[in-house]
Amino acid sequence: MLGRLNHVALAVPDLAAATAAYRDTLGARVTAPQALPEHGVTVVFVDVGNTKIELLEPLGAGSPIQAFLEKNPSGGMHHVCYEVDDILAARDQLKAAGARVLGDGSPKTGAHGKPVLFLHPKDFFGTLVELEQA
């Protein structure tokens, strides 16, 4: 079911500072910030060759990233994203196996313009898992 690792997402309290650190200190290629109101975040992707790092900053008061940063003020790893060939088939297979899909179970459009779903971290040893249609 799982394809390649698409990205590792890091919640950050200051997106501009985090972007500058990756770009200027580490010499990485970074994208322009992209607001995703449906997900309550602004994102920047860091290209590391074989995958990406996604930097997440809260967008709006109801952002799930804001709640994460209240518990982790310096930021930290928020989730990992894996590609799947068929997101609906993956969802159905996971639900049949007892995994919990967050939200209403319907894919939303993610930062790459593709359908995504999130899986409950308690079902995956404390790690929030995102699935993205390949």
CNS distance restraints for C-alpha pairs under 8 A (distance, minus, plus):
assign (resid   1 and name CA) (resid  84 and name CA) 6.09 0.50 0.50
assign (resid   1 and name CA) (resid  85 and name CA) 7.39 0.50 0.50
assign (resid   1 and name CA) (resid  90 and name CA) 6.71 0.50 0.50
assign (resid   2 and name CA) (resid  82 and name CA) 6.32 0.50 0.50
assign (resid   2 and name CA) (resid  83 and name CA) 6.14 0.50 0.50
assign (resid   2 and name CA) (resid  84 and name CA) 5.33 0.50 0.50
assign (resid   3 and name CA) (resid  82 and name CA) 6.17 0.50 0.50
assign (resid   3 and name CA) (resid  83 and name CA) 4.80 0.50 0.50
assign (resid   3 and name CA) (resid  84 and name CA) 5.31 0.50 0.50
assign (resid   3 and name CA) (resid  85 and name CA) 7.32 0.50 0.50
assign (resid   3 and name CA) (resid 134 and name CA) 7.97 0.50 0.50
assign (resid   4 and name CA) (resid  82 and name CA) 5.87 0.50 0.50
assign (resid   4 and name CA) (resid  83 and name CA) 5.63 0.50 0.50
assign (resid   5 and name CA) (resid  51 and name CA) 6.65 0.50 0.50
assign (resid   5 and name CA) (resid  80 and name CA) 7.63 0.50 0.50
assign (resid   5 and name CA) (resid  81 and name CA) 6.09 0.50 0.50
assign (resid   5 and name CA) (resid  82 and name CA) 4.61 0.50 0.50
assign (resid   5 and name CA) (resid  83 and name CA) 6.43 0.50 0.50
assign (resid   6 and name CA) (resid  51 and name CA) 5.67 0.50 0.50
assign (resid   6 and name CA) (resid  52 and name CA) 6.49 0.50 0.50
assign (resid   6 and name CA) (resid  80 and name CA) 7.91 0.50 0.50
assign (resid   6 and name CA) (resid  81 and name CA) 5.40 0.50 0.50
assign (resid   6 and name CA) (resid  82 and name CA) 5.28 0.50 0.50
assign (resid   6 and name CA) (resid  83 and name CA) 6.07 0.50 0.50
assign (resid   7 and name CA) (resid  51 and name CA) 5.72 0.50 0.50
assign (resid   7 and name CA) (resid  52 and name CA) 4.61 0.50 0.50
assign (resid   7 and name CA) (resid  53 and name CA) 5.35 0.50 0.50
assign (resid   7 and name CA) (resid  54 and name CA) 6.38 0.50 0.50
assign (resid   7 and name CA) (resid  80 and name CA) 6.08 0.50 0.50
assign (resid   7 and name CA) (resid  81 and name CA) 5.24 0.50 0.50
assign (resid   7 and name CA) (resid  82 and name CA) 7.26 0.50 0.50
assign (resid   8 and name CA) (resid  52 and name CA) 6.64 0.50 0.50
assign (resid   8 and name CA) (resid  53 and name CA) 5.02 0.50 0.50
assign (resid   8 and name CA) (resid  54 and name CA) 6.01 0.50 0.50
assign (resid   8 and name CA) (resid  77 and name CA) 7.37 0.50 0.50
assign (resid   8 and name CA) (resid  78 and name CA) 7.82 0.50 0.50
assign (resid   8 and name CA) (resid  79 and name CA) 6.11 0.50 0.50
assign (resid   8 and name CA) (resid  80 and name CA) 4.57 0.50 0.50
assign (resid   8 and name CA) (resid  81 and name CA) 6.25 0.50 0.50
assign (resid   9 and name CA) (resid  53 and name CA) 5.80 0.50 0.50
assign (resid   9 and name CA) (resid  54 and name CA) 4.41 0.50 0.50
assign (resid   9 and name CA) (resid  55 and name CA) 5.91 0.50 0.50
assign (resid   9 and name CA) (resid  56 and name CA) 6.86 0.50 0.50
assign (resid   9 and name CA) (resid  77 and name CA) 5.96 0.50 0.50
assign (resid   9 and name CA) (resid  78 and name CA) 5.43 0.50 0.50
assign (resid   9 and name CA) (resid  79 and name CA) 5.21 0.50 0.50
assign (resid   9 and name CA) (resid  80 and name CA) 6.08 0.50 0.50
assign (resid   9 and name CA) (resid  81 and name CA) 7.78 0.50 0.50
assign (resid  10 and name CA) (resid  53 and name CA) 7.24 0.50 0.50
assign (resid  10 and name CA) (resid  54 and name CA) 6.04 0.50 0.50
assign (resid  10 and name CA) (resid  55 and name CA) 5.03 0.50 0.50
assign (resid  10 and name CA) (resid  56 and name CA) 5.96 0.50 0.50
assign (resid  10 and name CA) (resid  75 and name CA) 7.02 0.50 0.50
assign (resid  10 and name CA) (resid  76 and name CA) 5.32 0.50 0.50
assign (resid  10 and name CA) (resid  77 and name CA) 4.39 0.50 0.50
assign (resid  10 and name CA) (resid  78 and name CA) 5.22 0.50 0.50
assign (resid  10 and name CA) (resid  79 and name CA) 7.27 0.50 0.50
assign (resid  11 and name CA) (resid  55 and name CA) 5.99 0.50 0.50
assign (resid  11 and name CA) (resid  56 and name CA) 4.66 0.50 0.50
assign (resid  11 and name CA) (resid  57 and name CA) 6.09 0.50 0.50
assign (resid  11 and name CA) (resid  65 and name CA) 6.51 0.50 0.50
assign (resid  11 and name CA) (resid  68 and name CA) 7.61 0.50 0.50
assign (resid  11 and name CA) (resid  69 and name CA) 7.14 0.50 0.50
assign (resid  11 and name CA) (resid  75 and name CA) 5.07 0.50 0.50
assign (resid  11 and name CA) (resid  76 and name CA) 5.44 0.50 0.50
assign (resid  11 and name CA) (resid  77 and name CA) 6.25 0.50 0.50
assign (resid  11 and name CA) (resid  78 and name CA) 5.77 0.50 0.50
assign (resid  12 and name CA) (resid  18 and name CA) 6.90 0.50 0.50
assign (resid  12 and name CA) (resid  55 and name CA) 6.50 0.50 0.50
assign (resid  12 and name CA) (resid  56 and name CA) 5.85 0.50 0.50
assign (resid  12 and name CA) (resid  57 and name CA) 5.57 0.50 0.50
assign (resid  12 and name CA) (resid  69 and name CA) 7.46 0.50 0.50
assign (resid  12 and name CA) (resid  74 and name CA) 6.92 0.50 0.50
assign (resid  12 and name CA) (resid  75 and name CA) 4.62 0.50 0.50
assign (resid  12 and name CA) (resid  76 and name CA) 6.83 0.50 0.50
assign (resid  13 and name CA) (resid  57 and name CA) 6.26 0.50 0.50
assign (resid  13 and name CA) (resid  58 and name CA) 7.94 0.50 0.50
assign (resid  13 and name CA) (resid  69 and name CA) 6.81 0.50 0.50
assign (resid  13 and name CA) (resid  73 and name CA) 6.94 0.50 0.50
assign (resid  13 and name CA) (resid  74 and name CA) 6.55 0.50 0.50
assign (resid  13 and name CA) (resid  75 and name CA) 6.10 0.50 0.50
assign (resid  14 and name CA) (resid  18 and name CA) 6.22 0.50 0.50
assign (resid  14 and name CA) (resid  57 and name CA) 6.79 0.50 0.50
assign (resid  15 and name CA) (resid  19 and name CA) 5.92 0.50 0.50
assign (resid  15 and name CA) (resid  43 and name CA) 7.95 0.50 0.50
assign (resid  15 and name CA) (resid  44 and name CA) 7.79 0.50 0.50
assign (resid  15 and name CA) (resid  55 and name CA) 6.95 0.50 0.50
assign (resid  15 and name CA) (resid  56 and name CA) 7.02 0.50 0.50
assign (resid  15 and name CA) (resid  57 and name CA) 5.75 0.50 0.50
assign (resid  16 and name CA) (resid  20 and name CA) 6.14 0.50 0.50
assign (resid  17 and name CA) (resid  21 and name CA) 6.17 0.50 0.50
assign (resid  18 and name CA) (resid  22 and name CA) 6.36 0.50 0.50
assign (resid  18 and name CA) (resid  55 and name CA) 7.46 0.50 0.50
assign (resid  19 and name CA) (resid  23 and name CA) 6.01 0.50 0.50
assign (resid  19 and name CA) (resid  30 and name CA) 7.10 0.50 0.50
assign (resid  19 and name CA) (resid  44 and name CA) 7.23 0.50 0.50
assign (resid  19 and name CA) (resid  55 and name CA) 7.67 0.50 0.50
assign (resid  20 and name CA) (resid  24 and name CA) 5.37 0.50 0.50
assign (resid  20 and name CA) (resid  25 and name CA) 7.25 0.50 0.50
assign (resid  21 and name CA) (resid  25 and name CA) 4.98 0.50 0.50
assign (resid  21 and name CA) (resid  26 and name CA) 6.57 0.50 0.50
assign (resid  22 and name CA) (resid  26 and name CA) 4.93 0.50 0.50
assign (resid  22 and name CA) (resid  27 and name CA) 6.35 0.50 0.50
assign (resid  22 and name CA) (resid  28 and name CA) 5.59 0.50 0.50
assign (resid  22 and name CA) (resid  29 and name CA) 7.94 0.50 0.50
assign (resid  22 and name CA) (resid  30 and name CA) 7.66 0.50 0.50
assign (resid  22 and name CA) (resid  46 and name CA) 7.35 0.50 0.50
assign (resid  23 and name CA) (resid  27 and name CA) 4.80 0.50 0.50
assign (resid  23 and name CA) (resid  28 and name CA) 4.65 0.50 0.50
assign (resid  23 and name CA) (resid  29 and name CA) 6.06 0.50 0.50
assign (resid  23 and name CA) (resid  30 and name CA) 6.38 0.50 0.50
assign (resid  24 and name CA) (resid  28 and name CA) 7.43 0.50 0.50
assign (resid  28 and name CA) (resid  46 and name CA) 6.50 0.50 0.50
assign (resid  28 and name CA) (resid  47 and name CA) 6.53 0.50 0.50
assign (resid  28 and name CA) (resid  48 and name CA) 6.93 0.50 0.50
assign (resid  29 and name CA) (resid  46 and name CA) 5.87 0.50 0.50
assign (resid  29 and name CA) (resid  47 and name CA) 5.50 0.50 0.50
assign (resid  29 and name CA) (resid  48 and name CA) 7.73 0.50 0.50
assign (resid  30 and name CA) (resid  44 and name CA) 6.69 0.50 0.50
assign (resid  30 and name CA) (resid  45 and name CA) 5.63 0.50 0.50
assign (resid  30 and name CA) (resid  46 and name CA) 4.51 0.50 0.50
assign (resid  30 and name CA) (resid  47 and name CA) 6.23 0.50 0.50
assign (resid  31 and name CA) (resid  44 and name CA) 5.54 0.50 0.50
assign (resid  31 and name CA) (resid  45 and name CA) 5.40 0.50 0.50
assign (resid  31 and name CA) (resid  46 and name CA) 6.71 0.50 0.50
assign (resid  32 and name CA) (resid  44 and name CA) 6.13 0.50 0.50
assign (resid  32 and name CA) (resid  45 and name CA) 7.96 0.50 0.50
assign (resid  33 and name CA) (resid  42 and name CA) 6.36 0.50 0.50
assign (resid  33 and name CA) (resid  43 and name CA) 5.47 0.50 0.50
assign (resid  33 and name CA) (resid  44 and name CA) 4.85 0.50 0.50
assign (resid  34 and name CA) (resid  42 and name CA) 5.39 0.50 0.50
assign (resid  34 and name CA) (resid  43 and name CA) 5.22 0.50 0.50
assign (resid  34 and name CA) (resid  44 and name CA) 6.48 0.50 0.50
assign (resid  34 and name CA) (resid 111 and name CA) 7.83 0.50 0.50
assign (resid  35 and name CA) (resid  41 and name CA) 6.16 0.50 0.50
assign (resid  35 and name CA) (resid  42 and name CA) 4.19 0.50 0.50
assign (resid  35 and name CA) (resid  43 and name CA) 6.45 0.50 0.50
assign (resid  35 and name CA) (resid  59 and name CA) 7.41 0.50 0.50
assign (resid  36 and name CA) (resid  40 and name CA) 6.09 0.50 0.50
assign (resid  36 and name CA) (resid  41 and name CA) 5.40 0.50 0.50
assign (resid  36 and name CA) (resid  42 and name CA) 5.76 0.50 0.50
assign (resid  36 and name CA) (resid  43 and name CA) 7.54 0.50 0.50
assign (resid  36 and name CA) (resid  59 and name CA) 7.81 0.50 0.50
assign (resid  36 and name CA) (resid 111 and name CA) 7.04 0.50 0.50
assign (resid  37 and name CA) (resid  41 and name CA) 6.33 0.50 0.50
assign (resid  37 and name CA) (resid  42 and name CA) 7.87 0.50 0.50
assign (resid  37 and name CA) (resid  59 and name CA) 6.81 0.50 0.50
assign (resid  39 and name CA) (resid  63 and name CA) 7.40 0.50 0.50
assign (resid  40 and name CA) (resid  58 and name CA) 6.15 0.50 0.50
assign (resid  40 and name CA) (resid  59 and name CA) 4.78 0.50 0.50
assign (resid  40 and name CA) (resid  60 and name CA) 6.24 0.50 0.50
assign (resid  40 and name CA) (resid  62 and name CA) 7.02 0.50 0.50
assign (resid  40 and name CA) (resid  63 and name CA) 4.57 0.50 0.50
assign (resid  40 and name CA) (resid  64 and name CA) 6.90 0.50 0.50
assign (resid  40 and name CA) (resid  65 and name CA) 7.61 0.50 0.50
assign (resid  41 and name CA) (resid  56 and name CA) 6.14 0.50 0.50
assign (resid  41 and name CA) (resid  57 and name CA) 5.52 0.50 0.50
assign (resid  41 and name CA) (resid  58 and name CA) 4.68 0.50 0.50
assign (resid  41 and name CA) (resid  59 and name CA) 4.45 0.50 0.50
assign (resid  41 and name CA) (resid  60 and name CA) 7.75 0.50 0.50
assign (resid  41 and name CA) (resid  63 and name CA) 6.63 0.50 0.50
assign (resid  41 and name CA) (resid  65 and name CA) 7.10 0.50 0.50
assign (resid  42 and name CA) (resid  56 and name CA) 5.86 0.50 0.50
assign (resid  42 and name CA) (resid  57 and name CA) 5.26 0.50 0.50
assign (resid  42 and name CA) (resid  58 and name CA) 6.37 0.50 0.50
assign (resid  42 and name CA) (resid  59 and name CA) 5.89 0.50 0.50
assign (resid  43 and name CA) (resid  54 and name CA) 6.49 0.50 0.50
assign (resid  43 and name CA) (resid  55 and name CA) 5.49 0.50 0.50
assign (resid  43 and name CA) (resid  56 and name CA) 4.82 0.50 0.50
assign (resid  43 and name CA) (resid  57 and name CA) 6.50 0.50 0.50
assign (resid  43 and name CA) (resid 111 and name CA) 7.80 0.50 0.50
assign (resid  44 and name CA) (resid  54 and name CA) 5.84 0.50 0.50
assign (resid  44 and name CA) (resid  55 and name CA) 5.19 0.50 0.50
assign (resid  44 and name CA) (resid  56 and name CA) 6.93 0.50 0.50
assign (resid  45 and name CA) (resid  52 and name CA) 6.30 0.50 0.50
assign (resid  45 and name CA) (resid  53 and name CA) 5.73 0.50 0.50
assign (resid  45 and name CA) (resid  54 and name CA) 4.62 0.50 0.50
assign (resid  45 and name CA) (resid  55 and name CA) 6.27 0.50 0.50
assign (resid  46 and name CA) (resid  52 and name CA) 5.43 0.50 0.50
assign (resid  46 and name CA) (resid  53 and name CA) 4.95 0.50 0.50
assign (resid  46 and name CA) (resid  54 and name CA) 6.28 0.50 0.50
assign (resid  46 and name CA) (resid  55 and name CA) 7.64 0.50 0.50
assign (resid  47 and name CA) (resid  51 and name CA) 6.64 0.50 0.50
assign (resid  47 and name CA) (resid  52 and name CA) 4.86 0.50 0.50
assign (resid  47 and name CA) (resid  53 and name CA) 6.74 0.50 0.50
assign (resid  48 and name CA) (resid  52 and name CA) 5.53 0.50 0.50
assign (resid  48 and name CA) (resid  53 and name CA) 7.28 0.50 0.50
assign (resid  56 and name CA) (resid  65 and name CA) 7.34 0.50 0.50
assign (resid  57 and name CA) (resid  65 and name CA) 6.65 0.50 0.50
assign (resid  57 and name CA) (resid  66 and name CA) 7.84 0.50 0.50
assign (resid  58 and name CA) (resid  63 and name CA) 5.46 0.50 0.50
assign (resid  58 and name CA) (resid  64 and name CA) 7.37 0.50 0.50
assign (resid  58 and name CA) (resid  65 and name CA) 5.14 0.50 0.50
assign (resid  58 and name CA) (resid  66 and name CA) 5.34 0.50 0.50
assign (resid  59 and name CA) (resid  63 and name CA) 5.93 0.50 0.50
assign (resid  61 and name CA) (resid  66 and name CA) 7.16 0.50 0.50
assign (resid  62 and name CA) (resid  66 and name CA) 7.33 0.50 0.50
assign (resid  63 and name CA) (resid  67 and name CA) 7.01 0.50 0.50
assign (resid  64 and name CA) (resid  68 and name CA) 6.40 0.50 0.50
assign (resid  65 and name CA) (resid  69 and name CA) 6.12 0.50 0.50
assign (resid  66 and name CA) (resid  70 and name CA) 6.21 0.50 0.50
assign (resid  67 and name CA) (resid  71 and name CA) 6.71 0.50 0.50
assign (resid  68 and name CA) (resid  72 and name CA) 6.08 0.50 0.50
assign (resid  68 and name CA) (resid  75 and name CA) 7.84 0.50 0.50
assign (resid  68 and name CA) (resid  78 and name CA) 7.93 0.50 0.50
assign (resid  69 and name CA) (resid  73 and name CA) 4.77 0.50 0.50
assign (resid  69 and name CA) (resid  74 and name CA) 7.13 0.50 0.50
assign (resid  69 and name CA) (resid  75 and name CA) 5.79 0.50 0.50
assign (resid  72 and name CA) (resid  76 and name CA) 6.96 0.50 0.50
assign (resid  78 and name CA) (resid 127 and name CA) 7.91 0.50 0.50
assign (resid  78 and name CA) (resid 128 and name CA) 6.91 0.50 0.50
assign (resid  79 and name CA) (resid 127 and name CA) 6.32 0.50 0.50
assign (resid  79 and name CA) (resid 128 and name CA) 4.79 0.50 0.50
assign (resid  79 and name CA) (resid 129 and name CA) 5.65 0.50 0.50
assign (resid  79 and name CA) (resid 130 and name CA) 6.83 0.50 0.50
assign (resid  80 and name CA) (resid 127 and name CA) 7.52 0.50 0.50
assign (resid  80 and name CA) (resid 128 and name CA) 6.68 0.50 0.50
assign (resid  80 and name CA) (resid 129 and name CA) 5.27 0.50 0.50
assign (resid  80 and name CA) (resid 130 and name CA) 6.05 0.50 0.50
assign (resid  81 and name CA) (resid 129 and name CA) 5.91 0.50 0.50
assign (resid  81 and name CA) (resid 130 and name CA) 4.43 0.50 0.50
assign (resid  81 and name CA) (resid 131 and name CA) 5.58 0.50 0.50
assign (resid  81 and name CA) (resid 132 and name CA) 6.85 0.50 0.50
assign (resid  82 and name CA) (resid 129 and name CA) 7.59 0.50 0.50
assign (resid  82 and name CA) (resid 130 and name CA) 6.34 0.50 0.50
assign (resid  82 and name CA) (resid 131 and name CA) 5.11 0.50 0.50
assign (resid  82 and name CA) (resid 132 and name CA) 6.22 0.50 0.50
assign (resid  83 and name CA) (resid 131 and name CA) 5.72 0.50 0.50
assign (resid  83 and name CA) (resid 132 and name CA) 4.81 0.50 0.50
assign (resid  83 and name CA) (resid 133 and name CA) 5.79 0.50 0.50
assign (resid  83 and name CA) (resid 134 and name CA) 5.23 0.50 0.50
assign (resid  84 and name CA) (resid  90 and name CA) 7.10 0.50 0.50
assign (resid  84 and name CA) (resid 131 and name CA) 6.49 0.50 0.50
assign (resid  84 and name CA) (resid 132 and name CA) 6.04 0.50 0.50
assign (resid  84 and name CA) (resid 133 and name CA) 5.25 0.50 0.50
assign (resid  84 and name CA) (resid 134 and name CA) 5.52 0.50 0.50
assign (resid  85 and name CA) (resid 133 and name CA) 5.87 0.50 0.50
assign (resid  85 and name CA) (resid 134 and name CA) 5.29 0.50 0.50
assign (resid  86 and name CA) (resid  90 and name CA) 6.10 0.50 0.50
assign (resid  86 and name CA) (resid 133 and name CA) 6.10 0.50 0.50
assign (resid  86 and name CA) (resid 134 and name CA) 7.58 0.50 0.50
assign (resid  87 and name CA) (resid  91 and name CA) 6.00 0.50 0.50
assign (resid  87 and name CA) (resid 107 and name CA) 7.83 0.50 0.50
assign (resid  87 and name CA) (resid 115 and name CA) 7.36 0.50 0.50
assign (resid  87 and name CA) (resid 116 and name CA) 7.45 0.50 0.50
assign (resid  87 and name CA) (resid 117 and name CA) 7.83 0.50 0.50
assign (resid  87 and name CA) (resid 131 and name CA) 7.19 0.50 0.50
assign (resid  87 and name CA) (resid 132 and name CA) 6.84 0.50 0.50
assign (resid  87 and name CA) (resid 133 and name CA) 5.36 0.50 0.50
assign (resid  88 and name CA) (resid  92 and name CA) 6.18 0.50 0.50
assign (resid  89 and name CA) (resid  93 and name CA) 6.08 0.50 0.50
assign (resid  90 and name CA) (resid  94 and name CA) 6.03 0.50 0.50
assign (resid  91 and name CA) (resid  95 and name CA) 6.06 0.50 0.50
assign (resid  91 and name CA) (resid 101 and name CA) 7.35 0.50 0.50
assign (resid  91 and name CA) (resid 105 and name CA) 7.74 0.50 0.50
assign (resid  92 and name CA) (resid  96 and name CA) 6.10 0.50 0.50
assign (resid  93 and name CA) (resid  97 and name CA) 6.30 0.50 0.50
assign (resid  94 and name CA) (resid  98 and name CA) 6.39 0.50 0.50
assign (resid  94 and name CA) (resid  99 and name CA) 5.26 0.50 0.50
assign (resid  94 and name CA) (resid 100 and name CA) 7.63 0.50 0.50
assign (resid  95 and name CA) (resid  99 and name CA) 5.04 0.50 0.50
assign (resid  95 and name CA) (resid 100 and name CA) 6.26 0.50 0.50
assign (resid  95 and name CA) (resid 101 and name CA) 7.15 0.50 0.50
assign (resid  99 and name CA) (resid 119 and name CA) 7.19 0.50 0.50
assign (resid  99 and name CA) (resid 120 and name CA) 7.40 0.50 0.50
assign (resid  99 and name CA) (resid 123 and name CA) 6.10 0.50 0.50
assign (resid 100 and name CA) (resid 119 and name CA) 5.81 0.50 0.50
assign (resid 100 and name CA) (resid 120 and name CA) 5.49 0.50 0.50
assign (resid 100 and name CA) (resid 123 and name CA) 7.09 0.50 0.50
assign (resid 101 and name CA) (resid 105 and name CA) 5.62 0.50 0.50
assign (resid 101 and name CA) (resid 117 and name CA) 7.06 0.50 0.50
assign (resid 101 and name CA) (resid 118 and name CA) 5.95 0.50 0.50
assign (resid 101 and name CA) (resid 119 and name CA) 4.62 0.50 0.50
assign (resid 101 and name CA) (resid 120 and name CA) 6.16 0.50 0.50
assign (resid 102 and name CA) (resid 117 and name CA) 7.30 0.50 0.50
assign (resid 102 and name CA) (resid 118 and name CA) 5.52 0.50 0.50
assign (resid 102 and name CA) (resid 119 and name CA) 5.66 0.50 0.50
assign (resid 102 and name CA) (resid 120 and name CA) 6.11 0.50 0.50
assign (resid 105 and name CA) (resid 117 and name CA) 7.29 0.50 0.50
assign (resid 106 and name CA) (resid 117 and name CA) 7.34 0.50 0.50
assign (resid 107 and name CA) (resid 115 and name CA) 5.29 0.50 0.50
assign (resid 107 and name CA) (resid 116 and name CA) 5.12 0.50 0.50
assign (resid 107 and name CA) (resid 117 and name CA) 5.20 0.50 0.50
assign (resid 108 and name CA) (resid 114 and name CA) 7.99 0.50 0.50
assign (resid 108 and name CA) (resid 115 and name CA) 5.29 0.50 0.50
assign (resid 108 and name CA) (resid 116 and name CA) 5.42 0.50 0.50
assign (resid 108 and name CA) (resid 117 and name CA) 6.76 0.50 0.50
assign (resid 109 and name CA) (resid 113 and name CA) 5.57 0.50 0.50
assign (resid 109 and name CA) (resid 114 and name CA) 5.31 0.50 0.50
assign (resid 109 and name CA) (resid 115 and name CA) 4.58 0.50 0.50
assign (resid 109 and name CA) (resid 116 and name CA) 6.04 0.50 0.50
assign (resid 110 and name CA) (resid 114 and name CA) 5.52 0.50 0.50
assign (resid 110 and name CA) (resid 115 and name CA) 5.93 0.50 0.50
assign (resid 110 and name CA) (resid 116 and name CA) 5.68 0.50 0.50
assign (resid 110 and name CA) (resid 132 and name CA) 7.81 0.50 0.50
assign (resid 114 and name CA) (resid 132 and name CA) 6.65 0.50 0.50
assign (resid 114 and name CA) (resid 133 and name CA) 5.99 0.50 0.50
assign (resid 114 and name CA) (resid 134 and name CA) 7.81 0.50 0.50
assign (resid 115 and name CA) (resid 132 and name CA) 5.87 0.50 0.50
assign (resid 115 and name CA) (resid 133 and name CA) 5.57 0.50 0.50
assign (resid 116 and name CA) (resid 130 and name CA) 6.68 0.50 0.50
assign (resid 116 and name CA) (resid 131 and name CA) 5.43 0.50 0.50
assign (resid 116 and name CA) (resid 132 and name CA) 4.46 0.50 0.50
assign (resid 116 and name CA) (resid 133 and name CA) 6.46 0.50 0.50
assign (resid 117 and name CA) (resid 130 and name CA) 5.62 0.50 0.50
assign (resid 117 and name CA) (resid 131 and name CA) 5.25 0.50 0.50
assign (resid 117 and name CA) (resid 132 and name CA) 6.76 0.50 0.50
assign (resid 118 and name CA) (resid 128 and name CA) 7.02 0.50 0.50
assign (resid 118 and name CA) (resid 129 and name CA) 5.60 0.50 0.50
assign (resid 118 and name CA) (resid 130 and name CA) 4.38 0.50 0.50
assign (resid 118 and name CA) (resid 131 and name CA) 6.27 0.50 0.50
assign (resid 119 and name CA) (resid 123 and name CA) 7.53 0.50 0.50
assign (resid 119 and name CA) (resid 124 and name CA) 8.00 0.50 0.50
assign (resid 119 and name CA) (resid 128 and name CA) 6.19 0.50 0.50
assign (resid 119 and name CA) (resid 129 and name CA) 5.17 0.50 0.50
assign (resid 119 and name CA) (resid 130 and name CA) 6.32 0.50 0.50
assign (resid 119 and name CA) (resid 131 and name CA) 7.91 0.50 0.50
assign (resid 120 and name CA) (resid 124 and name CA) 7.10 0.50 0.50
assign (resid 120 and name CA) (resid 127 and name CA) 7.92 0.50 0.50
assign (resid 120 and name CA) (resid 128 and name CA) 5.97 0.50 0.50
assign (resid 120 and name CA) (resid 129 and name CA) 7.14 0.50 0.50
assign (resid 121 and name CA) (resid 125 and name CA) 6.38 0.50 0.50
assign (resid 121 and name CA) (resid 126 and name CA) 4.67 0.50 0.50
assign (resid 121 and name CA) (resid 127 and name CA) 4.58 0.50 0.50
assign (resid 121 and name CA) (resid 128 and name CA) 4.24 0.50 0.50
assign (resid 121 and name CA) (resid 129 and name CA) 6.75 0.50 0.50
assign (resid 122 and name CA) (resid 126 and name CA) 5.23 0.50 0.50
assign (resid 122 and name CA) (resid 127 and name CA) 7.28 0.50 0.50
assign (resid 124 and name CA) (resid 128 and name CA) 7.16 0.50 0.50
assign (resid 124 and name CA) (resid 129 and name CA) 7.52 0.50 0.50
